[in-house]
């Protein structure tokens, strides 16, 4: 581990009032979506949708099948009643004639009642049971409810689940759940009566189940075909997406490489052209100042000497800018040397700077470049916004498979309002670096309490 100018490090953990600023990474571009992962995700989502649709459709089909079974049971019961019972509905039944009741009872028990249809009642318009296969009900008066009266007067059959708690259904409670079918009829003498039959609901459920099962294979086959038809489409779209991402990555890499080449060209042109010319001019001015001083022209010598000094300072600033544009020793001599170049302006201002980096560190070029750009932005911000800082620490560590860079200072720090203000003015260096770190699979965090310094931490995967 190499340490340069060790100083007491800035406190690692700011106070409880700490403000943390994490530039948001772009989630979609950090990890390239593969065809397999995209298709698996689509298939999982599509399968979940198919299951939900199947459940919904099955529920609707089941309800429809149940409603259809109820209608079929009503129509069948009404047909049986009108065919077998209606011809025997004479006025004698209304008046309680034993012969008429016996003839009706014989037909009901031999032709109407079955394992499915378990009870028959004939009601008068006033609500009295004129006949039932349960003799204890004959002559009982309970009145007609709304549905009974509606079926009696309209002549349209009705059906519904029987209320077995009602007193007129005392002898049907043993059957647990029944479907009641009402049909308004008239006796041979024209008197209105209500035919009521009770059907085991289990038979209705069985009919509904058979109807549902008959529809289910076609429904499942259709949904399965829809699901299978979408898988090739998903695969093709994922391949197209992956191809687009690869092309985007290639173009981005080409743009970055082109930008690096262009920066090196600009730096070389500045170094070999204006910098050399200005350096020659500075030497000439220095020589001219010496000649003027020898000739006794002290005022001219002082002016020319001052101009030469200002020109030399401008050359130094220009050389610092050249290093910032294209660090000449980053990939040739390593990150450690490049970091020393970065912090040299701070040392020149009298700031105590400690750079700690492992003696042997091997980084991919992309990680090395991003680490340098992050350090460059952090050091530049310290120089611009933390002019009162006295100490700066730069620490590089390389835990298993990771790269960590931490830069801390004891300057005034910053607040959320400061970040927002700088972002509004177009200073988005930290935001862009955060996005680049996210694209590389890492993260960039900046912590400050707004009073006692700032700590920047970059984490990147090495492999």
C-alpha positions as CSV (number, residue, x, y, z in Angstrom):
1,X,0.0,0.0,0.0
2,X,1.4,3.4,-1.1
3,X,0.7,6.5,1.0
4,X,1.8,10.0,0.0
5,X,1.8,12.8,2.5
6,X,-0.2,11.1,5.3
7,X,-2.4,13.3,7.3
8,X,-5.1,12.7,9.8
9,X,-8.1,11.4,7.7
10,X,-11.3,13.2,7.6
11,X,-14.0,11.7,9.9
12,X,-15.5,8.7,8.2
13,X,-19.0,9.1,9.5
14,X,-20.6,12.6,9.4
15,X,-23.1,13.6,12.1
16,X,-26.7,12.4,12.2
17,X,-27.8,15.4,10.1
18,X,-25.9,14.0,7.1
19,X,-27.2,14.7,3.7
20,X,-26.6,11.9,1.2
21,X,-26.7,12.6,-2.6
22,X,-26.7,9.5,-4.8
23,X,-26.7,10.3,-8.6
24,X,-29.4,8.1,-10.0
25,X,-28.1,5.4,-12.3
26,X,-29.9,4.3,-15.5
27,X,-31.3,1.0,-14.5
28,X,-31.9,-0.4,-18.0
29,X,-28.5,0.2,-19.4
30,X,-26.2,-1.1,-16.7
31,X,-26.8,-4.7,-17.4
32,X,-27.6,-5.8,-21.0
33,X,-30.8,-7.7,-21.4
34,X,-30.1,-11.1,-22.9
35,X,-32.5,-12.9,-25.2
36,X,-32.9,-15.7,-22.6
37,X,-33.7,-13.4,-19.7
38,X,-36.1,-11.3,-21.8
39,X,-37.9,-14.4,-23.1
40,X,-38.1,-16.0,-19.6
41,X,-39.5,-12.7,-18.2
42,X,-42.0,-12.5,-21.0
43,X,-43.0,-16.1,-20.7
44,X,-43.4,-15.8,-16.9
45,X,-45.6,-12.7,-17.3
46,X,-47.6,-14.2,-20.2
47,X,-48.1,-17.4,-18.3
48,X,-49.4,-15.4,-15.2
49,X,-51.7,-13.5,-17.5
50,X,-53.0,-16.7,-19.1
51,X,-53.6,-18.2,-15.7
52,X,-55.5,-15.1,-14.6
53,X,-57.5,-15.1,-17.8
54,X,-58.2,-18.8,-17.4
55,X,-59.5,-18.3,-13.9
56,X,-61.6,-15.4,-15.0
57,X,-63.0,-17.1,-18.0
58,X,-63.6,-20.3,-16.0
59,X,-65.6,-18.3,-13.4
60,X,-67.7,-16.7,-16.1
61,X,-68.2,-20.0,-17.9
62,X,-69.2,-21.7,-14.6
63,X,-71.7,-18.9,-13.9
64,X,-73.1,-19.1,-17.4
65,X,-73.3,-22.9,-17.2
66,X,-75.1,-22.7,-13.8
67,X,-77.5,-20.2,-15.2
68,X,-78.1,-22.4,-18.3
69,X,-78.6,-25.4,-16.1
70,X,-81.2,-23.5,-14.0
71,X,-83.0,-22.5,-17.2
72,X,-83.0,-26.0,-18.5
73,X,-84.3,-27.4,-15.2
74,X,-87.1,-24.8,-15.2
75,X,-88.1,-25.5,-18.7
76,X,-88.0,-29.2,-18.3
77,X,-90.0,-29.1,-15.1
78,X,-92.6,-26.8,-16.6
79,X,-92.9,-29.1,-19.6
80,X,-93.4,-32.1,-17.3
81,X,-95.9,-30.2,-15.2
82,X,-98.0,-29.0,-18.1
83,X,-97.9,-32.4,-19.8
84,X,-98.7,-34.6,-16.7
85,X,-100.4,-32.3,-14.1
86,X,-102.3,-29.7,-16.1
87,X,-104.8,-32.1,-17.6
88,X,-105.9,-33.2,-14.1
89,X,-106.3,-29.7,-12.7
90,X,-110.1,-29.6,-12.4
91,X,-112.2,-27.4,-10.2
92,X,-112.6,-30.5,-8.0
93,X,-108.9,-30.0,-6.9
94,X,-109.7,-26.5,-5.9
95,X,-112.7,-27.6,-3.9
96,X,-110.8,-30.5,-2.2
97,X,-112.7,-33.3,-4.0
98,X,-111.1,-36.6,-2.8
99,X,-111.4,-38.3,-6.2
100,X,-109.8,-35.4,-8.1
101,X,-107.0,-35.2,-5.5
102,X,-106.4,-39.0,-5.6
103,X,-106.2,-39.0,-9.4
104,X,-103.8,-36.1,-9.3
105,X,-101.7,-37.7,-6.6
106,X,-101.4,-40.9,-8.6
107,X,-100.1,-39.1,-11.7
108,X,-97.6,-37.0,-9.6
109,X,-96.1,-39.9,-7.8
110,X,-95.8,-42.2,-10.9
111,X,-94.9,-39.7,-13.6
112,X,-93.5,-36.5,-12.0
113,X,-91.6,-37.3,-8.9
114,X,-88.1,-38.7,-9.3
115,X,-84.7,-38.8,-7.7
116,X,-84.3,-35.3,-9.1
117,X,-87.8,-33.7,-8.6
118,X,-88.7,-34.4,-5.0
119,X,-91.8,-32.2,-4.1
120,X,-94.9,-30.9,-5.9
121,X,-97.4,-28.3,-4.6
122,X,-100.5,-26.8,-6.1
123,X,-101.4,-23.4,-4.6
124,X,-104.6,-21.4,-4.8
125,X,-104.6,-17.7,-5.7
126,X,-105.2,-17.0,-2.0
127,X,-102.1,-18.8,-0.8
128,X,-103.6,-22.1,0.3
129,X,-101.9,-25.4,-0.6
130,X,-104.6,-27.3,-2.6
131,X,-102.5,-30.4,-3.2
132,X,-99.0,-31.8,-2.3
133,X,-97.4,-35.2,-2.5
134,X,-96.8,-34.5,1.2
135,X,-100.4,-34.8,2.6
136,X,-99.6,-32.9,5.7
137,X,-99.3,-29.7,3.7
138,X,-102.8,-30.0,2.0
139,X,-105.1,-27.3,3.3
140,X,-102.3,-25.2,5.0
141,X,-102.5,-21.5,4.3
142,X,-99.2,-19.5,4.1
143,X,-99.9,-16.8,1.5
144,X,-98.0,-16.2,-1.7
145,X,-94.8,-14.2,-1.8
146,X,-93.9,-11.8,-4.5
147,X,-92.3,-14.3,-6.8
148,X,-95.2,-16.7,-6.4
149,X,-97.8,-14.0,-7.1
150,X,-95.8,-12.8,-10.2
151,X,-95.6,-16.3,-11.7
152,X,-99.3,-16.8,-11.0
153,X,-100.5,-13.6,-12.6
154,X,-98.0,-13.3,-15.5
155,X,-98.1,-16.9,-16.6
156,X,-94.3,-16.8,-17.1
157,X,-92.4,-19.6,-15.3
158,X,-89.9,-18.5,-12.6
159,X,-87.1,-20.4,-10.8
160,X,-85.0,-19.7,-7.8
161,X,-83.2,-21.2,-4.8
162,X,-85.8,-22.3,-2.2
163,X,-85.8,-20.6,1.2
164,X,-85.9,-23.7,3.4
165,X,-86.3,-21.7,6.5
166,X,-89.8,-20.6,5.4
167,X,-92.6,-22.5,7.3
168,X,-94.2,-23.8,4.1
169,X,-90.9,-25.6,3.4
170,X,-90.7,-27.4,6.7
171,X,-90.8,-30.9,5.1
172,X,-88.2,-30.0,2.4
173,X,-85.4,-29.1,4.8
174,X,-84.0,-32.6,4.7
175,X,-82.8,-32.0,1.1
176,X,-80.4,-29.1,2.2
177,X,-80.7,-27.1,-1.0
178,X,-83.5,-27.1,-3.6
179,X,-84.4,-25.2,-6.7
180,X,-88.1,-24.0,-6.8
181,X,-89.9,-23.8,-10.2
182,X,-93.2,-21.8,-10.3
183,X,-95.7,-21.9,-13.2
184,X,-99.0,-20.2,-13.3
185,X,-101.8,-22.5,-14.6
186,X,-105.6,-22.6,-14.8
187,X,-108.0,-25.3,-13.9
188,X,-110.4,-26.7,-16.4
189,X,-113.0,-24.3,-15.0
190,X,-110.6,-21.3,-15.5
191,X,-109.5,-20.8,-11.9
192,X,-105.9,-19.6,-11.5
193,X,-103.6,-22.0,-9.6
194,X,-99.8,-22.1,-9.0
195,X,-97.8,-25.2,-9.9
196,X,-94.7,-25.4,-7.8
197,X,-92.0,-28.1,-8.1
198,X,-88.8,-28.6,-6.0
199,X,-85.7,-29.9,-7.7
200,X,-82.5,-31.1,-6.0
201,X,-79.9,-28.4,-6.6
202,X,-77.2,-31.1,-6.8
203,X,-78.7,-32.2,-10.1
204,X,-78.5,-28.6,-11.4
205,X,-74.9,-28.5,-10.3
206,X,-74.2,-31.7,-12.1
207,X,-75.7,-30.4,-15.3
208,X,-73.7,-27.2,-14.9
209,X,-70.5,-29.2,-14.3
210,X,-71.1,-31.3,-17.4
211,X,-71.6,-28.1,-19.5
212,X,-68.5,-26.5,-18.1
213,X,-66.4,-29.6,-18.7
214,X,-67.6,-29.8,-22.3
215,X,-66.5,-26.2,-22.9
216,X,-63.2,-26.4,-20.9
217,X,-61.0,-28.2,-23.4
218,X,-61.7,-25.8,-26.2
219,X,-61.2,-22.8,-23.9
220,X,-57.8,-24.2,-22.6
221,X,-56.7,-25.1,-26.1
222,X,-57.4,-21.6,-27.4
223,X,-55.5,-20.0,-24.5
224,X,-52.6,-22.4,-24.9
225,X,-52.4,-21.7,-28.6
226,X,-52.4,-18.0,-27.9
227,X,-49.6,-18.5,-25.3
228,X,-47.5,-20.6,-27.6
229,X,-48.0,-18.2,-30.6
230,X,-46.6,-15.3,-28.5
231,X,-43.3,-17.1,-27.5
232,X,-41.7,-16.9,-31.0
233,X,-42.7,-13.3,-31.2
234,X,-41.2,-12.6,-27.8
235,X,-38.0,-14.4,-28.9
236,X,-37.8,-12.4,-32.1
237,X,-38.4,-9.1,-30.2
238,X,-35.8,-10.0,-27.6
239,X,-33.2,-10.8,-30.3
240,X,-34.0,-7.5,-31.9
241,X,-33.6,-5.7,-28.6
242,X,-30.3,-7.5,-27.8
243,X,-29.0,-6.6,-31.3
244,X,-30.0,-3.0,-30.8
245,X,-28.3,-3.0,-27.4
246,X,-25.1,-4.4,-28.8
247,X,-25.1,-1.9,-31.6
248,X,-25.8,0.9,-29.1
249,X,-22.9,-0.3,-27.0
250,X,-20.7,-0.5,-30.0
251,X,-21.6,3.0,-31.1
252,X,-21.1,4.3,-27.6
253,X,-17.7,2.7,-27.3
254,X,-16.8,4.1,-30.7
255,X,-17.9,7.6,-29.6
256,X,-15.9,7.3,-26.4
257,X,-12.9,6.1,-28.2
258,X,-13.2,8.8,-30.8
259,X,-13.6,11.4,-28.1
260,X,-10.5,10.1,-26.4
261,X,-8.5,10.3,-29.6
262,X,-9.8,13.8,-30.3
263,X,-8.9,14.9,-26.8
264,X,-5.4,13.5,-27.3
265,X,-5.1,15.3,-30.6
266,X,-6.2,18.6,-29.1
267,X,-3.8,18.1,-26.1
268,X,-0.9,17.3,-28.5
269,X,-1.7,20.3,-30.7
270,X,-1.8,22.6,-27.7
271,X,1.4,21.2,-26.3
272,X,3.3,21.2,-29.6
273,X,1.9,24.5,-30.9
274,X,0.7,27.3,-28.6
275,X,2.4,26.1,-25.5
276,X,5.8,25.8,-27.2
277,X,5.3,29.2,-28.9
278,X,4.3,30.8,-25.6
279,X,7.2,29.2,-23.8
280,X,9.6,30.7,-26.4
281,X,7.9,34.1,-26.0
282,X,8.3,33.8,-22.3
283,X,12.1,33.1,-22.7
284,X,12.4,36.0,-25.1
285,X,10.6,38.3,-22.7
286,X,12.9,37.2,-19.9
287,X,16.0,37.9,-22.0
288,X,14.5,41.3,-23.0
289,X,14.0,42.1,-19.3
290,X,17.6,41.3,-18.6
291,X,18.8,43.5,-21.5
292,X,16.6,46.3,-20.3
293,X,17.9,46.0,-16.8
294,X,21.5,46.0,-18.1
295,X,20.8,49.1,-20.1
296,X,19.4,50.9,-17.0
297,X,15.8,50.8,-18.1
298,X,14.6,49.5,-14.8
299,X,10.9,50.4,-15.4
300,X,10.9,48.7,-18.7
301,X,12.7,45.7,-17.2
302,X,10.1,45.4,-14.4
303,X,7.2,45.6,-16.8
304,X,8.7,43.1,-19.2
305,X,9.7,40.8,-16.3
306,X,6.1,40.9,-14.9
307,X,4.7,40.1,-18.3
308,X,7.1,37.2,-18.6
309,X,5.9,35.9,-15.2
310,X,2.3,36.2,-16.1
311,X,3.0,34.4,-19.4
312,X,4.8,31.6,-17.6
313,X,1.8,31.2,-15.2
314,X,-0.5,31.1,-18.2
315,X,1.6,28.3,-19.7
316,X,1.4,26.4,-16.4
317,X,-2.4,26.8,-16.4
318,X,-2.5,25.7,-20.0
319,X,-0.4,22.6,-19.2
320,X,-2.7,21.7,-16.3
321,X,-5.7,22.0,-18.7
322,X,-3.9,19.7,-21.2
323,X,-3.4,17.1,-18.5
324,X,-7.1,17.4,-17.6
325,X,-8.2,17.0,-21.2
326,X,-6.1,13.9,-21.8
327,X,-4.0,12.5,-18.9
328,X,-0.9,11.4,-20.7
329,X,0.2,8.9,-18.0
330,X,-3.1,7.3,-17.0
331,X,-2.8,4.1,-18.9
332,X,0.9,4.2,-19.4
333,X,2.1,4.7,-15.8
334,X,-1.1,3.8,-13.9
335,X,-3.8,5.4,-11.7
336,X,-1.4,6.3,-8.9
337,X,0.7,8.6,-11.0
338,X,-2.4,10.2,-12.6
339,X,-3.9,10.9,-9.1
340,X,-0.7,12.6,-8.0
341,X,-1.0,14.8,-11.1
342,X,-4.6,15.6,-10.2
343,X,-3.9,16.7,-6.6
344,X,-0.7,18.7,-7.4
345,X,-2.7,22.0,-7.9
346,X,-4.2,21.5,-4.4
347,X,-0.8,21.0,-2.9
348,X,0.4,24.1,-4.7
349,X,-2.3,26.0,-2.8
350,X,-1.0,24.7,0.5
351,X,-3.7,22.0,1.0
352,X,-2.5,18.8,2.9
353,X,-3.2,15.9,0.5
354,X,-2.9,12.2,1.3
355,X,-3.1,9.7,-1.5
356,X,-3.3,6.1,-0.4
357,X,-3.3,3.4,-3.1
358,X,-2.2,-0.3,-3.2
359,X,1.3,-0.8,-4.5
360,X,0.1,-3.2,-7.1
361,X,-3.3,-2.5,-8.7
362,X,-4.5,-3.9,-12.0
363,X,-7.6,-2.3,-13.4
364,X,-9.4,-2.7,-16.8
365,X,-9.0,0.4,-18.9
366,X,-12.7,1.3,-18.5
367,X,-12.6,1.2,-14.7
368,X,-9.3,3.1,-14.7
369,X,-10.7,5.8,-16.9
370,X,-14.0,6.2,-14.9
371,X,-12.0,6.3,-11.6
372,X,-9.8,9.0,-13.0
373,X,-12.8,11.1,-14.3
374,X,-14.5,10.7,-11.0
375,X,-11.4,11.8,-9.1
376,X,-10.9,14.7,-11.5
377,X,-14.5,15.9,-11.0
378,X,-14.1,15.6,-7.2
379,X,-10.8,17.4,-7.0
380,X,-12.1,20.1,-9.4
381,X,-15.2,20.6,-7.1
382,X,-12.9,20.9,-4.1
383,X,-10.8,23.5,-5.9
384,X,-13.9,25.5,-6.9
385,X,-16.3,25.1,-4.0
386,X,-14.2,24.1,-1.0
387,X,-11.6,26.9,-1.0
388,X,-11.4,26.8,2.8
389,X,-10.5,23.1,2.9
390,X,-7.2,22.3,4.6
391,X,-7.0,18.5,4.3
392,X,-8.0,16.1,1.5
393,X,-7.6,12.4,1.5
394,X,-7.7,10.1,-1.6
395,X,-8.0,6.4,-0.8
396,X,-8.1,3.5,-3.2
397,X,-8.8,0.0,-2.1
398,X,-9.4,-3.2,-4.1
399,X,-11.4,-5.8,-2.2
400,X,-12.3,-9.1,-3.9
401,X,-13.6,-8.3,-7.4
402,X,-14.3,-4.7,-6.6
403,X,-12.7,-1.2,-6.9
404,X,-13.3,1.5,-4.3
405,X,-12.3,5.1,-4.5
406,X,-13.0,7.5,-1.7
407,X,-12.2,11.2,-1.7
408,X,-12.8,13.3,1.5
409,X,-12.2,16.9,2.4
410,X,-12.8,19.1,5.4
411,X,-14.3,22.0,3.5
412,X,-17.7,23.6,4.1
413,X,-19.7,20.8,2.4
414,X,-22.9,21.3,0.5
415,X,-26.6,21.0,0.9
416,X,-29.5,19.7,-1.2
417,X,-30.3,23.3,-2.2
418,X,-26.7,23.7,-3.5
419,X,-26.9,20.6,-5.6
420,X,-30.3,21.7,-7.1
421,X,-28.9,25.1,-7.8
422,X,-25.8,23.8,-9.6
423,X,-28.0,21.2,-11.5
424,X,-30.3,24.1,-12.7
425,X,-27.2,26.0,-13.9
426,X,-26.1,23.0,-16.0
427,X,-23.4,21.6,-13.7
428,X,-24.3,17.9,-13.9
429,X,-20.9,16.3,-13.6
430,X,-21.9,14.2,-10.6
431,X,-25.1,13.1,-12.2
432,X,-23.3,12.0,-15.3
433,X,-20.7,10.2,-13.3
434,X,-23.4,8.5,-11.3
435,X,-25.1,7.3,-14.5
436,X,-21.7,6.0,-15.9
437,X,-21.1,4.2,-12.6
438,X,-24.6,2.6,-12.8
439,X,-24.0,1.6,-16.4
440,X,-20.8,-0.2,-15.3
441,X,-22.7,-2.1,-12.6
442,X,-21.5,0.1,-9.7
443,X,-22.6,3.2,-7.8
444,X,-21.4,6.7,-6.8
445,X,-22.4,8.2,-3.5
446,X,-21.6,11.7,-2.2
447,X,-22.2,12.5,1.5
448,X,-22.1,15.9,3.2
449,X,-23.7,17.4,6.3
450,X,-23.5,20.9,4.7
451,X,-21.0,22.1,7.4
452,X,-18.0,19.9,7.9
453,X,-16.8,18.4,4.7
454,X,-17.7,16.1,1.9
455,X,-17.0,12.4,1.2
456,X,-17.3,10.9,-2.3
457,X,-17.3,7.1,-2.7
458,X,-17.1,5.3,-6.0
459,X,-17.7,1.5,-6.2
460,X,-17.1,-0.5,-9.4
461,X,-16.9,-4.2,-10.3
462,X,-13.5,-5.1,-11.7
463,X,-14.4,-8.2,-13.6
